[in-house]
Amino acid sequence: MPRVRYVPVQDSTRVRDVRVAAEEAAAEAGLDEGRTDAAALVATELATNLLKHARAGEVVVDVVDPPVPREGRPGRVVQITALDHGPGIADVAGALRDGFSTTRSLGAGLGTCRRLADDFGLHSVLGRGTVAVARLGAAGEDSPGVPGARAGGVNVPFAGADFSGDAWAWVGSGDRLTLMLADGLGHGGEAARASTAAVEELRRWARLPPAECLVKLHTALAGTRGAAVAVAQLDTWAGRLRFAGIGNVTARLREGGRWRSLLSRPGIVGVHRPLTVREDDVAWTEESLLILHTDGLPGRWTPPPDTGVPPADPAVTAAVALRDAGSPARPVRDDTAVAVLAPAPVGRL
């Protein structure tokens, strides 16, 4: 089962922990020495920035699917996510330039991160805080992805555990792009075993429509605790999104200026499957945005109007949602994962 490394950064001693987490994730992803060193440097810079500018924050290091899927089993990438509730950055564009500094440091932190990472996204609002996401894959991986959309997610294990019972995956098959979010029953190692089994089975059956895919997942998860699972599939040629879910994974689709809930059927994949599974079929446009989240977020949470606008890295959108939906007054009582499907920006895959 893949680990999710969560490090609260409250003092300088945790910077080393973040760097070690990045090195471990790089080994898990099969990165070479050069890319491992780059991941460690990016992680160190992001953790140091948390202390310099926000006094504290959190770093999540995970091995994930790339934002643009490839046919078959994709190469895995290291994703480093830094979140804080600090003062925010007044000049985001300036902060991304090498040499920029609001302190007496060298000021190369965020600029270095953007230069070393394959993908780097930043979201900052004065008074709300900052989110930064960096992804690094193996050197020389330049095979073309399946065009049409991007996806990303952030996964935070409950109470800093080594394993999260939540998991998301993103697979390309011809003109179909399939995003899945699974929430293993409970949390800890057994919940992670169930959600990991769902990910592995999805890679075999992603060509199937969502409702049929859930049938295959139900068989594969027999003998595990079971999981709540949501599957969304985008037909890039037809411009249609199909969705089906079993259990309490929440799905919200932006249509124009409003958010619509896509409903799942009651049940637990691998334990109790309804006889029929409803499948929604809706239009997908350049303004669409799909957010899936597990019950670590409040069930009644509604994305704010500025979610994902301007077109943002889906993992950044997921991280902002995760950070802003929680608060010290509502302590998280379970693993929490958010996965986002977004149209590809104009001019990009």
C-alpha positions in Angstrom: 0.0 0.0 0.0 1.4 3.4 -0.9 2.2 5.7 2.0 1.0 9.3 2.3 3.5 11.4 4.2 1.9 14.2 6.3 4.2 16.6 8.2 2.9 19.5 10.3 5.6 22.2 10.2 5.7 24.2 13.4 9.4 24.7 13.9 12.7 24.3 12.0 13.2 20.7 13.2 10.4 19.6 10.9 12.1 20.9 7.7 14.4 17.9 7.8 11.3 15.6 8.2 9.8 17.1 5.1 13.0 16.5 3.1 13.2 12.9 4.2 9.6 12.4 3.3 10.3 13.7 -0.2 13.4 11.4 -0.6 11.3 8.4 0.5 8.5 9.2 -1.9 11.1 9.7 -4.7 12.4 6.2 -4.1 8.9 4.8 -4.1 8.2 6.5 -7.5 11.5 5.2 -8.9 13.2 8.6 -9.5 16.9 8.7 -10.2 19.4 10.4 -8.0 19.1 13.8 -9.7 15.4 13.9 -9.6 15.4 12.7 -6.0 17.8 15.6 -5.1 15.4 18.0 -6.9 12.4 16.7 -5.0 14.3 17.0 -1.7 15.3 20.6 -2.5 11.7 21.6 -3.5 10.3 20.1 -0.3 12.9 21.9 1.8 12.2 25.2 0.2 8.4 24.9 0.6 8.7 23.9 4.3 11.2 26.7 5.0 8.8 29.2 3.3 6.0 28.0 5.7 8.1 29.0 8.7 9.3 32.3 7.2 6.0 33.7 6.0 3.2 31.8 7.8 5.0 30.7 11.0 3.5 27.3 10.6 1.7 25.0 8.1 1.4 21.5 6.7 3.3 19.6 4.0 1.8 16.5 2.3 4.1 14.3 0.2 2.5 11.7 -1.9 3.1 9.6 -5.1 0.3 10.3 -7.5 -0.8 9.9 -11.1 0.4 12.7 -13.4 -2.2 15.5 -14.2 -2.5 14.5 -17.8 -3.1 10.7 -18.1 -1.3 8.4 -20.4 -2.4 5.1 -21.9 -2.0 2.1 -19.7 -0.2 2.3 -16.4 1.1 5.9 -16.1 4.5 6.9 -14.7 4.1 8.0 -11.1 5.2 11.4 -9.9 6.1 12.8 -6.5 3.6 15.5 -5.3 4.6 18.0 -2.6 1.8 20.1 -1.2 2.3 23.0 1.2 -0.7 24.6 2.9 -1.0 27.4 5.4 -3.4 29.9 6.9 -0.9 32.7 7.0 -1.1 36.3 5.7 -0.9 35.4 2.0 1.4 36.8 -0.7 0.7 40.3 -2.0 2.7 39.9 -5.2 2.3 36.3 -6.4 4.0 36.9 -9.8 7.0 38.5 -8.1 7.3 35.8 -5.5 7.8 33.3 -8.3 10.9 35.1 -9.6 14.3 33.9 -8.5 15.8 36.5 -6.2 12.5 37.8 -4.8 12.5 38.1 -1.1 10.5 39.8 1.6 13.1 38.8 4.2 16.9 39.0 4.1 17.3 35.5 2.7 18.4 34.8 -0.8 14.8 34.7 -1.9 15.1 31.9 -4.4 12.6 29.6 -2.7 9.5 29.6 -4.9 11.4 30.5 -8.1 13.6 27.5 -7.5 10.6 25.2 -6.9 9.0 26.3 -10.1 12.2 25.8 -12.1 12.9 22.3 -10.7 9.4 20.9 -10.7 7.7 19.5 -13.8 4.5 21.2 -12.6 4.2 24.0 -10.1 1.0 25.8 -8.9 0.5 28.5 -6.4 -2.6 30.0 -4.9 -2.5 32.8 -2.4 -5.1 35.3 -1.1 -4.3 38.0 1.5 -5.7 37.0 4.8 -6.5 33.5 3.8 -3.1 31.9 3.3 -1.2 30.1 0.6 -1.2 26.7 -1.1 1.7 25.5 -3.3 1.8 22.2 -5.2 4.9 20.8 -6.9 5.1 17.6 -8.9 8.3 15.9 -10.0 8.6 12.8 -12.2 11.4 10.8 -13.8 13.8 12.5 -16.1 13.0 12.1 -19.8 9.3 11.2 -19.4 7.9 13.2 -22.3 5.5 10.8 -23.9 2.3 12.5 -24.9 -0.7 12.3 -22.7 -4.4 11.9 -23.6 -5.7 15.4 -24.4 -8.9 17.0 -23.1 -8.6 17.5 -19.3 -6.4 17.5 -16.3 -7.0 16.0 -12.8 -5.3 16.2 -9.5 -5.9 15.4 -5.8 -4.7 15.8 -2.3 -5.0 13.1 0.3 -4.4 13.7 4.1 -4.3 10.7 6.4 -6.2 10.9 9.7 -4.1 11.9 12.8 -0.9 11.8 10.7 -1.0 8.1 10.1 1.3 6.4 7.6 -1.5 5.2 5.4 -4.7 6.9 4.3 -7.9 4.9 3.8 -8.7 7.2 0.9 -7.2 6.9 -2.6 -7.7 8.5 -6.0 -6.6 7.4 -9.4 -6.7 8.8 -12.9 -6.6 6.7 -16.1 -6.7 7.4 -19.8 -8.1 4.9 -22.3 -8.6 6.1 -25.9 -11.0 9.1 -25.8 -12.1 8.2 -22.2 -10.5 9.7 -19.1 -11.6 8.1 -15.9 -11.2 9.6 -12.4 -12.0 7.6 -9.3 -12.1 8.4 -5.6 -12.4 5.6 -3.0 -12.9 5.9 0.8 -12.1 2.6 2.6 -14.4 1.9 5.5 -12.9 3.4 8.6 -9.3 4.5 8.5 -5.8 3.0 8.9 -4.1 0.0 7.2 -7.2 -2.1 6.5 -9.1 0.9 5.0 -6.0 1.6 2.9 -6.0 -2.0 1.7 -9.6 -1.6 0.4 -9.0 1.7 -1.4 -5.7 0.4 -2.9 -7.5 -2.6 -4.3 -10.0 -0.2 -5.9 -7.2 1.7 -7.6 -5.6 -1.5 -8.9 -8.9 -2.7 -10.3 -9.7 0.6 -11.9 -6.5 0.4 -14.0 -7.8 -2.9 -15.5 -11.4 -1.7 -16.2 -11.2 2.1 -16.8 -12.5 1.5 -20.4 -15.9 0.5 -19.0 -18.6 2.9 -18.2 -18.7 4.0 -14.5 -21.6 1.8 -13.5 -20.0 -1.3 -15.0 -16.7 -0.4 -13.5 -18.3 -0.3 -10.1 -19.5 -3.9 -10.6 -15.9 -5.0 -11.3 -14.7 -3.1 -8.2 -17.3 -4.7 -6.0 -16.0 -8.2 -6.9 -12.3 -7.1 -6.4 -13.0 -5.6 -3.0 -14.7 -8.7 -1.6 -12.8 -9.8 1.5 -11.8 -6.3 2.3 -13.6 -3.8 4.6 -15.1 -2.3 1.5 -15.2 1.3 0.3 -17.3 4.1 -0.8 -16.4 4.7 -4.4 -17.2 7.4 -7.0 -16.2 7.1 -10.7 -16.4 9.9 -13.2 -15.6 9.3 -16.9 -15.1 12.0 -19.5 -15.6 11.3 -23.2 -13.4 13.9 -24.7 -14.7 13.3 -28.2 -18.4 13.7 -27.3 -17.9 16.3 -24.6 -19.9 14.2 -22.1 -19.3 13.3 -18.4 -20.7 10.1 -17.0 -20.8 9.6 -13.2 -21.7 6.8 -10.9 -21.1 6.2 -7.2 -21.8 3.9 -4.3 -21.5 5.2 -0.7 -20.8 8.7 0.7 -18.2 10.2 -1.6 -19.5 13.6 -2.5 -19.5 14.8 -6.1 -20.1 18.5 -7.1 -20.2 19.6 -10.7 -20.0 23.3 -11.8 -22.4 24.1 -14.5 -22.2 27.7 -15.6 -22.5 29.8 -12.4 -23.9 27.1 -10.1 -22.9 23.9 -8.4 -24.8 20.7 -9.0 -24.6 17.5 -6.8 -24.2 14.2 -8.6 -25.8 11.5 -6.4 -24.4 8.2 -5.4 -26.4 5.1 -4.3 -26.3 3.8 -0.7 -24.0 0.9 -0.2 -20.4 -0.3 0.3 -18.4 -1.5 -2.6 -17.2 -5.0 -1.8 -19.8 -5.6 0.9 -23.2 -4.5 -0.2 -23.9 -3.3 -3.7 -27.3 -2.0 -4.8 -29.0 -4.1 -7.6 -28.9 -1.1 -9.9 -26.5 1.8 -10.0 -27.6 5.2 -11.3 -25.4 6.8 -13.9 -25.6 10.5 -14.6 -24.7 11.7 -18.1 -24.1 15.5 -18.4 -22.5 17.9 -20.7 -18.8 18.9 -20.2 -17.7 22.3 -21.3 -14.7 24.6 -21.0 -16.4 26.1 -17.9 -17.1 22.7 -16.2 -15.3 21.6 -13.0 -15.8 18.4 -11.0 -14.9 18.1 -7.3 -15.0 14.7 -5.6 -14.4 14.5 -1.8 -14.6 12.0 1.0 -16.4 12.6 4.3 -13.4 14.1 5.9 -14.8 17.3 4.5 -18.2 18.5 5.8 -21.0 16.9 3.7 -22.7 20.2 3.3 -19.6 22.1 2.1 -20.2 24.0 -1.1 -17.3 25.3 -3.2 -17.0 29.1 -3.2 -17.6 31.0 -6.5 -13.9 31.5 -7.2 -13.0 27.8 -7.0 -10.6 26.9 -9.8 -10.8 30.4 -11.4 -8.7 31.5 -13.2 -7.9 28.0 -14.6 -5.8 26.5 -11.9 -3.9 23.3 -11.4 -6.5 20.7 -10.3 -4.3 19.7 -7.3 -4.1 23.3 -6.2 -7.9 23.6 -6.4 -8.1 20.4 -4.3 -5.7 21.6 -1.7 -7.4 25.0 -1.4 -10.8 23.2 -0.9 -9.3 20.9 1.7 -7.7 23.7 3.6 -10.6 26.1 3.5 -13.3 23.6 4.3 -11.8 22.7 7.6 -11.1 24.7 10.7 -9.9 24.2 14.4 -13.6 24.4 15.4 -14.4 21.4 13.1 -11.6 18.9 13.8 -11.1 16.3 11.1 -12.2 12.8 12.3 -11.3 10.7 9.3 -8.9 10.6 6.3 -9.7 13.4 3.9 -9.2 13.4 0.1 -10.3 15.7 -2.6 -9.9 15.0 -6.3 -10.6 17.5 -9.1 -11.3 17.2 -12.8 -10.8 20.3 -14.9 -10.7 21.2 -18.6 -7.2 21.5 -20.0 -6.2 25.1 -20.4 -6.3 26.5 -24.0 -3.0 25.7 -25.7 -2.2 22.8 -23.4 -3.0 19.1 -23.3 
